Amino acid sequence: MKRLVRTLLAVVGVLALVTVGAVVYVTTFFNPEDLKPRLVEVVKEHTGLELALEGALSWSFYPRIGVSVAEAEAWLPEQPDDAVPFASFGHASVSLAFTPLLKGEIAIDGLTLDGVSLNLVRNADGEGNWESLLERLEGRGPDAEKALAPASAGPNLDDSGGLSVALNIASVEATNSTLRLVDHQADQEWLAESLKVSGSNVNPATAFPLSATFSLKRFDKLEGDRVTALHSDIKFNSQVQLGLADQRHVLSKMVLETNTQMAGISESQQATLSSDELVLDLTQQRLHMAPSKLDVSLLDPRIGDKRLPLSLGFELESSLADHTAQLRDVTLTGPDSLSLKGNLTLRELATAPQYEGQLRLEQMSLRPWLDRLHVLPSMAGTSSLSDVSLTTPVSGDLEQLRLDGLTLVLDDSTFSGNAGARFDGQRVDIALEGDQLDLDQYLPSDDAQKASASLPGITAAVAQEEAPALLPASWLAQLDETVALKLSELTLGGQQFQDVALELQGEDGKHRLSSFDAGFHEGRLQADGQLDASTSPMEWQLAPRVQGVRLDALLVSLGEDPAPMVGSLDAQGDLTSHGNSRDALLNNLNGTIDAKVNDGSIPGNNISQQLCSVVARFEGEQATREWAEDTRFDEIRGTFQIRDGVAHNEDLLITLPGIEMTGEGRLELATRAFEAKGAARFLDTADAACKVNPRLQRVAFPARCEGSLDSDSSEWCSFDVRAFSRNLSELAGDEARGQLQEEVDERLGKEINKHLGDEAGEELRDALRGLFN
């Protein structure tokens, strides 16, 4: 046994002495500078690079056997001599493990690179200066694979009779490195500085840990005063399986952390990408990411004063050859019950990316999100936008988004149809059908007309508009749209509309309301028109039409309860105006409106009774018939000419059984002040309310009205005694200038009391006052 042990010790000792002697001989008598020409030749042969070794090439023996090189630079074959080197490093060293040498293997113990600099350039045509180098390396792929193949476990010689190289590097480290990409096509520069990469037990056949840190910057100009558009500190950790032989590269337990500062934003944005496994299979040209997650933490005054955490989960499968990808099990979650799920398919990733898939937004409240983004509109409904969900197919590209076949739940409303928009806000396409919509709940309670400038999605577009603006003029001036909307029920301005159908088309700032049709108080309301936002001020055209609308129901809905008039309203108009505020539109309004009320009544006031009572008084008789409480009329009609916000009427006509009333007047739409005058005459018809002396049929019973539509209507009108006296005087002059005139004067006298007496005169005045109040 002792002899065996001595023999083994002797063998080990001999091997050790031989190895030490060989190393001492190499490091003592062999000058490494003699290797430089050979190294330059080998690099050029395999890569085409022109290598310059300016620094010293030296051996090291203790504590490890190795070689180091300082100050090396390399140029591409097509580069001029005075150009910035394609690659360079300040110092590089390789050390060998001592123990494997005893077994006949060369095992690299450590690889260190310091001050590496790599300069990449893409020209205006999109061609990179690295492409020729990759092509040459790919052509020598088999040789590289053979050189990098792991050595056998024993001290076997390779085919050439030399020692085997076991590529299992105990430590790899690159420090103080820089990677620069100058992109002339995009007029940008990317710069990775302070790059540090470290790995241990690096082996082409098995997984090994790898970590990297660096600072990434982006400049959006190549010349002149340059501002850092992006600055990000990046950390990377993963288990890496190189898979050089089968070209299948795997990153396991990958974590990528970024802390990014962007121009114009004072706070940094944080993001972490983690994945159980990322597989890049170059043989099949496929990329796969197992269930992965992207967590971001955003902080910006535009999205609130607190950090906004968002988390995106997904699984990725991509074909590099076809430039396609599938995102499966996509889940975006965030605060305030945000949960968006779906799947996406992406195409043409290398040229013009396109996508399609399915998305589902779970029930949530939009109010806290709109408040966070400072776009929560002032709404009458305190719970509006608190119940929103969406299910839809999705498709589009980097410029536009389409939702074809969507189902949208908005509070108590449900919509289905199609929607699309450009991301720059210059195009909108909507075709939706809904069951009901209470639009008043989404408008400000104090002034619904100002709401459109506060609706979500366009607040930023109207930031430069004046506060009273009704519509976002600058946005509409460049907007193209196609809108088709159908609703079973619509509430707007306190009014109820049924079976609503609306169509809008817009191009080059001109927006045409091709049709609006809705049921309205048992009738129909229709309109067409145009808004020209390409001019300043904006120009409006509107042609409304009303058919068979119940006037009493309309008046009650406007607050007149009980309604002062009952009937069926027909009207049509042709209106124009310009401006972008309520006052401007009213002051600049021009056009014509023809209106007619058929088969109606005036409740609680019988004008026929009052007029017949007046006539009976004049004839010295008493009206004995029984009268209805209401005034029935056949028709009320008139044409209103509107000029610069003032409506004029000269042909108002009211027809009662046996009575005709005419009038004229003016109304200032902005101030709602009005003045009018009218007169009633008896007609000799079969349905006359009462028998009238033929002479009195020629007499007009006049009234004057003035005031404001906002004041008490009972104080608007009064009987015009003077005009009535003149009418009677004219009648007397026509019949007999003498006797009849005296009779009339005697009857009227002072305020009509002289002929009728005080008591009768008071009754007559009351009757006349009731007629016009």
C-alpha positions in Angstrom: 0.0 0.0 0.0 2.8 2.4 0.9 4.5 1.6 -2.3 1.4 2.4 -4.3 0.9 5.7 -2.5 4.5 6.6 -3.1 4.2 5.7 -6.8 1.1 7.9 -7.2 2.8 10.8 -5.4 5.7 10.4 -7.7 3.5 10.5 -10.8 1.8 13.7 -9.5 5.1 15.2 -8.6 6.5 14.5 -12.1 3.4 16.0 -13.8 3.6 19.0 -11.6 7.3 19.5 -12.2 6.7 19.1 -16.0 3.9 21.6 -16.0 5.7 24.1 -13.9 8.8 23.7 -16.0 6.8 24.3 -19.2 5.1 27.4 -17.8 8.4 28.8 -16.6 10.0 28.1 -20.0 7.1 29.8 -21.9 7.0 32.8 -19.7 10.7 33.2 -19.5 12.0 32.4 -23.0 9.0 32.9 -25.2 8.2 36.6 -26.1 4.4 37.1 -26.4 5.0 40.1 -28.7 5.9 37.5 -31.4 2.2 36.4 -31.4 0.9 39.9 -32.4 1.3 39.4 -36.2 -0.3 36.0 -36.0 -3.3 37.3 -33.9 -3.8 40.2 -36.4 -3.8 37.6 -39.2 -6.2 35.2 -37.5 -8.7 38.0 -36.7 -8.7 39.3 -40.3 -9.0 35.7 -41.6 -12.1 34.9 -39.5 -13.8 38.3 -39.3 -12.3 40.6 -41.9 -11.5 43.2 -39.3 -8.3 45.2 -39.4 -6.8 44.7 -35.9 -4.3 47.0 -34.3 -2.6 45.9 -31.1 -1.1 49.1 -29.6 -0.6 47.9 -26.1 1.5 45.2 -24.5 0.8 41.5 -24.9 2.0 39.8 -21.7 1.9 36.5 -19.8 0.8 36.0 -16.2 1.6 33.0 -14.1 0.5 33.7 -10.5 -2.2 33.3 -9.2 -3.4 32.1 -12.6 -1.9 31.3 -15.9 -3.0 33.7 -18.6 -2.4 36.3 -21.2 -3.5 40.0 -21.4 -3.7 42.5 -24.2 -4.0 46.3 -23.8 -5.2 49.0 -26.2 -6.6 47.1 -29.2 -8.6 48.6 -32.0 -10.4 47.2 -35.0 -11.8 48.7 -38.2 -14.1 47.3 -40.8 -12.6 46.7 -44.2 -14.5 49.5 -45.9 -13.6 52.1 -43.1 -11.1 54.8 -43.9 -7.9 54.9 -41.8 -8.9 58.1 -40.0 -12.4 56.8 -39.0 -13.5 56.0 -35.5 -12.7 52.4 -34.9 -15.6 50.0 -35.2 -14.5 48.3 -32.0 -11.9 48.8 -29.4 -11.0 47.9 -25.8 -8.6 49.2 -23.2 -7.6 45.9 -21.7 -8.4 42.2 -22.1 -7.2 39.2 -20.3 -7.7 35.5 -20.4 -6.6 33.1 -17.6 -6.5 29.3 -17.6 -7.4 27.0 -14.7 -4.4 25.1 -13.5 -5.9 21.7 -12.5 -7.4 20.9 -15.9 -4.0 21.3 -17.4 -2.9 18.3 -15.4 -5.7 16.3 -17.1 -4.7 17.5 -20.6 -7.5 20.1 -20.9 -7.4 23.8 -21.4 -10.1 25.3 -19.3 -10.6 29.1 -19.3 -10.8 30.3 -15.8 -11.6 33.9 -16.4 -12.2 36.4 -19.2 -12.1 40.1 -18.5 -12.7 43.0 -20.8 -12.4 46.7 -19.8 -13.2 49.8 -21.8 -14.9 48.1 -24.7 -16.3 50.5 -27.3 -18.5 49.4 -30.2 -19.6 52.0 -32.8 -22.6 51.0 -34.9 -23.9 53.2 -37.8 -27.0 52.9 -39.9 -27.0 54.9 -43.1 -30.0 56.8 -44.6 -31.0 53.7 -46.5 -31.3 51.6 -43.3 -28.1 49.6 -43.9 -25.9 48.9 -40.9 -22.1 48.8 -40.9 -22.2 45.6 -38.9 -24.1 43.6 -41.5 -21.0 42.6 -43.6 -19.3 41.4 -40.4 -22.3 39.2 -39.5 -22.4 37.8 -43.0 -18.8 36.8 -42.8 -19.2 35.2 -39.3 -22.2 33.3 -40.5 -20.1 31.9 -43.3 -17.6 30.6 -40.9 -20.3 29.2 -38.5 -19.2 25.5 -38.7 -15.6 26.3 -37.8 -16.8 28.4 -34.8 -19.1 25.6 -33.6 -16.2 23.1 -33.8 -13.9 25.4 -31.9 -16.5 26.0 -29.2 -17.5 22.4 -28.7 -16.9 21.2 -25.1 -13.9 19.0 -24.5 -14.2 15.4 -23.3 -14.0 14.7 -19.6 -10.6 13.0 -19.9 -7.2 14.1 -21.1 -7.8 13.3 -24.7 -6.1 14.9 -27.6 -8.1 16.6 -30.3 -7.9 15.6 -34.0 -4.8 17.7 -34.5 -3.0 16.1 -31.6 -3.2 19.1 -29.3 -5.0 19.5 -26.0 -8.8 19.8 -26.0 -10.3 23.2 -25.0 -13.2 22.9 -22.5 -15.2 26.1 -22.9 -16.4 26.5 -19.3 -15.3 29.9 -18.3 -15.5 30.3 -14.5 -15.9 34.1 -14.7 -16.7 36.5 -17.5 -16.7 40.2 -16.9 -16.9 43.3 -19.1 -16.6 46.7 -17.4 -16.6 50.4 -18.4 -17.9 49.6 -21.9 -19.8 51.7 -24.4 -22.2 50.9 -27.2 -23.1 53.6 -29.7 -25.7 53.5 -32.5 -25.9 56.4 -34.9 -29.0 56.1 -37.0 -29.0 58.5 -40.0 -32.3 57.1 -41.2 -34.2 58.2 -38.0 -31.9 61.1 -37.2 -31.3 59.6 -33.8 -28.4 58.4 -31.6 -28.6 55.7 -29.0 -25.8 55.5 -26.4 -25.3 52.7 -23.8 -22.7 53.8 -21.3 -21.1 52.4 -18.1 -21.9 48.9 -19.5 -21.0 46.1 -17.1 -21.7 42.5 -17.9 -20.8 39.6 -15.6 -21.3 35.8 -15.8 -20.1 32.7 -14.1 -19.5 29.1 -15.3 -20.2 30.3 -18.8 -20.7 27.2 -20.9 -22.3 26.7 -24.4 -24.1 23.6 -23.3 -25.6 24.4 -19.9 -27.3 27.3 -18.3 -25.3 29.9 -16.4 -26.2 33.1 -14.6 -25.7 36.4 -16.4 -26.2 40.0 -15.2 -25.7 43.4 -16.8 -26.2 47.1 -15.9 -25.9 50.1 -18.1 -27.1 53.6 -18.8 -29.1 54.1 -22.0 -29.5 57.5 -23.7 -31.4 58.7 -26.8 -30.8 61.9 -28.7 -33.3 63.0 -31.3 -30.7 65.0 -33.3 -27.4 64.0 -34.7 -26.0 67.6 -35.0 -26.5 71.0 -33.3 -27.9 71.5 -29.9 -28.9 68.1 -28.7 -31.2 67.4 -25.8 -31.4 64.0 -24.1 -34.8 62.7 -25.1 -34.5 59.6 -22.9 -32.2 58.5 -20.1 -32.7 55.1 -18.6 -30.7 53.1 -16.0 -31.1 49.4 -16.8 -30.5 46.2 -14.9 -30.7 42.7 -16.3 -30.5 39.3 -14.6 -31.1 35.8 -16.0 -30.0 32.2 -16.4 -28.7 31.9 -19.9 -28.4 28.8 -22.1 -26.4 29.8 -25.2 -27.3 26.8 -27.3 -24.6 27.7 -29.9 -24.7 24.3 -31.5 -28.4 24.1 -32.2 -28.9 27.9 -32.3 -31.6 27.7 -29.6 -30.9 30.4 -27.0 -32.9 30.4 -23.7 -33.2 33.0 -21.0 -34.7 31.6 -17.8 -36.0 33.5 -14.8 -35.3 36.8 -16.7 -35.7 40.1 -14.9 -35.2 43.4 -16.7 -35.5 46.6 -14.6 -35.6 50.2 -16.0 -35.6 53.6 -14.4 -36.3 56.1 -17.2 -36.2 59.9 -17.3 -37.9 61.4 -20.4 -37.5 65.0 -21.7 -40.2 67.3 -20.4 -41.1 65.1 -17.5 -39.5 65.8 -14.1 -40.1 62.4 -12.5 -38.6 59.1 -13.5 -40.7 56.2 -14.8 -40.1 52.7 -13.5 -40.7 49.4 -15.2 -39.9 45.7 -14.6 -40.2 42.9 -17.2 -40.1 39.4 -15.8 -40.4 36.1 -17.6 -40.2 32.5 -16.6 -38.6 31.7 -19.9 -37.6 33.4 -23.2 -36.6 31.1 -26.1 -35.0 32.3 -29.3 -34.9 29.5 -31.8 -32.9 30.8 -34.8 -33.2 27.5 -36.7 -37.0 27.8 -36.8 -36.9 31.6 -36.6 -39.2 31.7 -33.6 -39.4 33.6 -30.4 -41.4 32.4 -27.4 -42.0 34.0 -24.0 -43.6 31.9 -21.4 -46.2 33.7 -19.1 -44.5 37.0 -18.5 -45.4 40.3 -16.7 -44.6 43.9 -17.2 -45.0 46.1 -14.1 -44.7 49.9 -14.5 -44.9 52.7 -12.0 -45.7 56.1 -13.7 -45.5 59.5 -12.1 -46.4 62.7 -14.0 -48.5 65.7 -13.1 -50.7 64.9 -16.1 -51.8 61.7 -14.5 -52.1 62.8 -10.9 -49.8 63.5 -7.9 -49.3 59.9 -7.0 -47.5 57.1 -8.8 -49.8 55.0 -11.1 -49.0 51.3 -10.9 -50.0 49.2 -13.9 -49.4 45.5 -14.5 -49.5 43.8 -17.9 -49.5 40.0 -18.1 -49.0 38.1 -21.4 -47.6 35.2 -23.3 -45.8 35.8 -26.6 -45.2 33.6 -29.6 -43.5 35.2 -32.6 -42.4 34.1 -36.1 -39.3 36.1 -37.0 -39.4 34.9 -40.6 -43.0 35.9 -41.1 -42.7 39.0 -38.9 -45.8 38.0 -36.9 -46.6 37.5 -33.3 -49.4 36.4 -31.0 -50.0 37.9 -27.6 -52.1 35.5 -25.6 -53.8 35.8 -22.2 -53.2 39.5 -22.1 -54.3 41.1 -18.8 -53.9 44.7 -17.9 -54.7 45.5 -14.3 -54.4 48.7 -12.3 -56.1 50.7 -9.5 -59.8 51.5 -9.3 -60.8 48.1 -10.6 -59.0 48.4 -14.0 -59.1 44.9 -15.7 -58.6 44.6 -19.4 -58.2 41.1 -20.9 -57.8 39.8 -24.4 -55.7 38.3 -27.2 -53.8 40.0 -30.1 -52.3 38.9 -33.3 -49.6 41.2 -34.8 -48.5 41.2 -38.5 -45.9 43.1 -40.6 -43.8 43.9 -37.6 -40.8 44.7 -39.7 -42.5 47.3 -41.9 -46.0 48.5 -41.0 -47.2 46.8 -37.8 -50.9 45.7 -37.8 -52.9 44.0 -35.1 -56.2 42.3 -34.5 -57.8 40.4 -31.7 -60.4 40.5 -28.9 -60.5 42.8 -25.8 -62.8 42.7 -22.8 -62.9 45.6 -20.3 -64.4 44.4 -17.0 -67.0 46.5 -15.2 -65.4 49.6 -13.7 -65.8 53.3 -13.0 -64.2 55.8 -15.3 -64.7 58.7 -12.9 -61.5 58.2 -10.8 -59.5 57.7 -14.0 -60.8 60.8 -15.7 -60.2 62.7 -12.5 -56.6 61.4 -12.4 -56.1 62.6 -16.0 -57.8 65.9 -15.2 -60.5 65.4 -17.9 -63.5 64.5 -15.7 -66.2 66.7 -17.1 -68.7 68.6 -15.0 -71.8 66.4 -15.1 -75.3 66.6 -13.7 -75.3 62.9 -12.7 -73.1 62.4 -9.7 -72.7 58.7 -10.6 -72.4 59.1 -14.3 -69.6 56.9 -15.9 -69.4 54.8 -12.8 -70.5 51.6 -14.5 -68.6 51.0 -17.8 -67.7 47.7 -19.5 -66.7 46.8 -23.1 -66.4 43.6 -25.2 -65.1 44.1 -28.7 -63.0 42.8 -31.5 -60.1 45.1 -32.1 -57.9 45.8 -35.2 -55.7 48.6 -36.5 -52.1 49.8 -36.9 -49.9 52.5 -35.5 -52.2 55.2 -36.8 -55.7 54.1 -36.1 -57.9 51.8 -34.1 -61.1 50.0 -35.0 -63.7 48.3 -32.8 -66.0 46.3 -35.2 -68.7 44.4 -33.4 -68.4 46.1 -30.0 -70.8 45.9 -27.1 -70.6 48.8 -24.7 -72.4 49.2 -21.4 -72.5 52.8 -20.2 -74.3 53.1 -16.9 -78.0 52.3 -17.8 -77.3 52.2 -21.5 -76.2 49.4 -23.8 -74.7 50.1 -27.3 -73.6 47.8 -30.1 -72.0 48.4 -33.4 -68.7 49.7 -34.8 -66.3 52.5 -33.9 -63.0 53.7 -35.1 -60.6 56.6 -34.7 -57.2 57.8 -35.7 -54.8 58.3 -32.8 -54.1 61.9 -33.9 -57.8 62.7 -33.4 -58.3 63.7 -37.1 -60.7 60.9 -38.0 -63.7 59.3 -36.2 -66.1 56.7 -37.5 -69.1 55.6 -35.4 -72.1 53.4 -36.2 -73.9 52.5 -33.0 -77.3 51.4 -31.9 -78.5 51.8 -28.3 -81.5 51.1 -26.1 -81.5 54.4 -24.2 -79.3 57.4 -23.3 -79.9 60.1 -20.8 -77.5 62.6 -22.2 -78.5 65.2 -19.6 -76.7 63.1 -17.0 -73.4 63.7 -18.8 -73.9 67.4 -19.3 -73.2 70.2 -16.8 -76.3 70.9 -14.7 -76.0 74.7 -15.0 -75.5 75.0 -18.8 -75.8 71.9 -21.0 -74.8 73.9 -24.1 -71.2 74.2 -22.9 -70.7 70.6 -22.2 -69.2 69.5 -25.5 -65.9 71.2 -24.8 -65.5 69.1 -21.6 -66.3 65.7 -22.9 -63.6 63.0 -22.4 -61.1 62.6 -25.2 -61.2 66.2 -26.6 -60.3 68.3 -23.6 -56.7 68.6 -24.7 -57.8 69.6 -28.2 -59.8 72.5 -26.9 -57.4 73.8 -24.3 -56.8 76.9 -26.4 -60.5 77.7 -26.9 -62.2 80.4 -24.9 -64.3 79.3 -21.9 -67.7 80.1 -23.4 -67.0 78.2 -26.6 -69.7 75.6 -27.4 -67.6 73.4 -29.6 -63.8 72.7 -30.0 -63.3 74.8 -33.2 -59.6 73.9 -33.8 -60.3 70.2 -33.5 -63.4 70.3 -35.7 -61.5 72.3 -38.3 -59.3 69.2 -39.0 -61.7 66.4 -38.2 -63.2 64.0 -40.7 -66.0 61.8 -39.4 -68.8 59.4 -40.3 -71.4 59.0 -37.6 -74.6 57.0 -37.6 -76.4 56.7 -34.3 -79.7 55.0 -33.5 -81.4 55.1 -30.1 -84.7 53.7 -28.9 -84.9 56.6 -26.3 -82.9 59.8 -25.8 -83.2 62.4 -23.1 -81.7 65.8 -23.9 -82.5 69.1 -22.4 -85.2 67.6 -20.3 -86.9 66.4 -23.5 -87.7 62.8 -24.4 -87.0 61.5 -28.0 -88.0 58.1 -29.4 -86.6 56.1 -32.2 -83.8 58.5 -32.8 -81.7 58.3 -36.0 -78.8 60.6 -36.7 -76.2 60.7 -39.5 -73.2 63.0 -39.7 -70.5 63.3 -42.3 -67.5 65.6 -42.1 -64.5 66.4 -44.3 -62.0 69.3 -44.4 -63.7 70.9 -41.5 -67.2 70.9 -43.0 -69.6 68.8 -41.0 -73.0 67.9 -42.5 -76.0 66.7 -40.6 -77.5 64.7 -43.4 -80.4 63.6 -41.3 -81.9 63.7 -37.9 -85.2 62.0 -37.2 -86.9 61.3 -33.9 -90.3 60.8 -32.3 -91.1 63.9 -30.3 -94.3 64.4 -28.1 -96.4 62.1 -30.3 -95.0 63.7 -33.5 -91.8 63.8 -35.4 -88.8 66.1 -35.2 -86.5 66.2 -38.3 -83.5 68.4 -39.3 -80.6 68.7 -41.6 -77.8 71.2 -41.7 -74.1 72.0 -41.9 -71.4 73.3 -39.7 -68.4 74.9 -41.4 -65.5 74.9 -38.9 -62.9 75.7 -41.6 -63.8 79.3 -41.3 -63.5 81.8 -38.4 -66.0 82.3 -37.0 -67.7 79.0 -37.6 -70.8 79.1 -39.9 -74.0 77.2 -39.1 -76.9 76.1 -41.3 -80.0 74.3 -39.9 -83.3 73.3 -41.5 -85.6 72.0 -38.7 -89.0 70.4 -39.4 -91.7 69.6 -36.8 -94.7 67.4 -37.7 -97.7 66.7 -35.4 -96.0 67.5 -32.1 -98.4 67.9 -29.2 -97.9 71.5 -28.2 -99.4 71.0 -24.7 -97.0 68.1 -23.9 -94.1 70.2 -25.1 -95.1 73.2 -23.0 -95.5 71.1 -19.9 -92.0 69.6 -20.4 -90.7 73.2 -20.6 -92.2 74.0 -17.2 -95.6 75.5 -18.3 -97.9 73.4 -16.2 -100.8 73.6 -16.9 -100.1 74.2 -20.6 -101.4 77.6 -21.8 -102.2 76.1 -25.2 -103.3 72.7 -26.6 -102.9 71.6 -30.2 -100.9 69.9 -32.9 -97.8 71.9 -33.9 -96.3 71.8 -37.5 -93.3 74.0 -38.3 -90.4 74.3 -40.6 -87.5 76.6 -40.9 -84.3 77.6 -42.7 -81.8 79.2 -40.3 -78.2 80.4 -40.5 -75.8 81.9 -38.0 -72.1 82.2 -37.2 -70.0 82.1 -34.0 -69.1 79.6 -31.3 -71.1 80.8 -28.2 -74.7 80.9 -27.3 -74.9 84.7 -27.4 -73.1 84.9 -30.7 -75.3 82.3 -32.3 -78.5 84.1 -31.1 -77.3 87.6 -32.1 -76.2 86.4 -35.6 -79.2 84.2 -36.3 -81.0 84.8 -39.6 -83.7 82.9 -41.5 -87.4 82.0 -41.6 -89.7 79.8 -39.5 -93.2 78.9 -40.6 -95.4 77.6 -37.8 -98.9 76.3 -37.5 -101.0 74.9 -34.6 -104.1 72.9 -35.6 -107.2 71.8 -33.8 -106.3 73.2 -30.5 -107.6 75.2 -27.5 -106.6 77.7 -24.9 -107.5 76.1 -21.6 -109.3 78.1 -18.8 -110.0 81.1 -21.0 -112.9 81.4 -23.5 -112.1 84.3 -25.9 -115.3 83.8 -27.8 -117.4 84.2 -24.6 -115.5 87.4 -23.7 -115.9 88.9 -27.1 -119.5 88.0 -27.3 -120.1 89.5 -23.9 -118.5 92.8 -25.1 -120.8 92.8 -28.1 -123.8 92.1 -26.0 -122.9 95.0 -23.7 -122.8 97.3 -26.7 -126.1 96.1 -27.9 -127.6 96.5 -24.4 -128.2 92.7 -24.2 -127.2 89.8 -22.0 -125.3 86.8 -23.3 -127.5 83.8 -22.3 -125.8 80.8 -23.9 -123.6 78.4 -22.0 -119.9 78.6 -22.8 -117.1 76.0 -22.6 -114.2 76.8 -20.2 -111.7 76.6 -23.1 -111.2 78.5 -26.3 -111.4 76.2 -29.2 -109.6 77.3 -32.3 -109.2 75.9 -35.8 -105.7 77.2 -36.6 -102.9 79.4 -35.4 -100.3 80.2 -38.0 -97.6 82.7 -38.8 -94.3 83.3 -40.5 -91.3 84.6 -38.5 -88.5 86.4 -40.2 -85.3 86.4 -38.2 -82.7 89.1 -38.8 -79.6 89.4 -36.6 -81.2 87.7 -33.7 -84.6 89.5 -33.8 -87.7 87.6 -34.9 -90.3 89.7 -36.8 -93.9 88.6 -37.5 -96.5 90.4 -39.6 -99.0 87.7 -40.5 -100.1 86.0 -37.2 -103.5 84.5 -37.7 -105.8 82.8 -35.2 -109.1 81.5 -36.4 -112.0 80.7 -34.0 -115.6 79.8 -34.9 -116.9 83.1 -36.2 -113.9 85.1 -35.1 -110.6 85.9 -36.7 -107.6 87.3 -34.8 -104.6 88.9 -36.5 -101.3 90.3 -35.2 -97.7 91.3 -35.6 -94.7 91.8 -33.4 -91.0 91.3 -32.7 -88.9 89.2 -30.3 -85.3 89.8 -29.4 -83.9 86.2 -29.0 -80.9 87.1 -26.8 -82.8 89.3 -24.2 -86.2 87.5 -24.7 -87.9 90.9 -24.8 -90.9 91.3 -27.1 -93.7 93.6 -28.2 -96.7 92.8 -30.3 -100.2 94.1 -31.2 -103.2 92.3 -32.4 -106.9 92.6 -33.2 -110.0 90.4 -33.2 -112.9 90.6 -35.7 -116.2 88.9 -35.9 -117.1 86.9 -39.1 -120.5 86.1 -40.5 -120.1 82.3 -40.6 -122.4 79.4 -39.9 -120.5 78.5 -36.8 -120.4 82.0 -35.4 -120.0 82.2 -31.7 -122.8 84.8 -31.4 -124.9 87.1 -33.5 -123.2 90.4 -34.1 -124.5 93.6 -35.5 -123.1 93.8 -39.1 -121.7 97.2 -38.2 -119.6 95.7 -35.4 -118.2 93.0 -37.7 -116.2 95.8 -39.2 -114.7 96.8 -35.9 -111.4 95.4 -34.7 -111.0 94.7 -31.0 -107.3 95.6 -30.4 -104.7 94.6 -27.8 -101.1 95.5 -27.1 -98.5 93.1 -25.6 -95.0 93.7 -24.4 -92.5 92.5 -21.8 -90.1 89.5 -21.4 -90.7 85.9 -21.9 -89.2 85.4 -18.4 -91.8 87.6 -16.7 -95.4 86.8 -15.6 -97.5 86.1 -18.7 -100.6 87.6 -17.0 -99.0 91.0 -17.3 -98.0 90.8 -20.9 -101.2 92.1 -22.7 -104.0 94.6 -22.2 -107.0 95.9 -24.2 -106.1 98.9 -26.2 -109.0 101.3 -25.3 -107.7 104.2 -27.4 -107.3 102.0 -30.5 -110.8 100.6 -30.0 -112.2 104.1 -29.7 -110.5 105.1 -32.9 -111.9 102.0 -34.6 -115.4 102.9 -33.5 -114.9 106.5 -34.5 -113.8 105.4 -38.0 -116.8 103.2 -38.3 -119.1 106.1 -37.2 -117.5 108.4 -39.8 -118.1 105.9 -42.5 -121.8 105.5 -41.6 -122.7 109.0 -40.5 -120.3 111.7 -39.6 -122.8 113.4 -37.4 -125.4 111.5 -35.3 -123.5 108.2 -35.0 -120.3 110.0 -34.0 -122.1 111.7 -31.2 -123.6 108.4 -30.2 -120.3 106.7 -30.1 -118.7 109.5 -28.1 -121.6 109.4 -25.7 -121.3 105.6 -25.3 -117.5 105.6 -24.8 -116.8 109.0 -23.1 -114.2 108.7 -20.6 -113.0 105.1 -20.4 -116.4 103.9 -21.9 -118.3 104.6 -18.6 -120.5 107.6 -19.7 -123.0 105.6 -21.8 -122.9 102.3 -19.9 -122.7 103.7 -16.4 -120.1 103.0 -13.8 -121.1 99.4 -13.0 -121.7 98.3 -16.6 -118.5 100.1 -17.7 -116.5 98.2 -15.2 -117.9 94.9 -16.4 -117.0 95.8 -20.0 -113.5 96.7 -19.0 -113.1 93.4 -17.1 -114.4 91.4 -20.1 -112.0 93.2 -22.5 -109.1 92.7 -20.0 -109.8 89.0 -19.7 -109.9 88.7 -23.5 -106.2 89.7 -23.8 -104.7 88.4 -20.6 
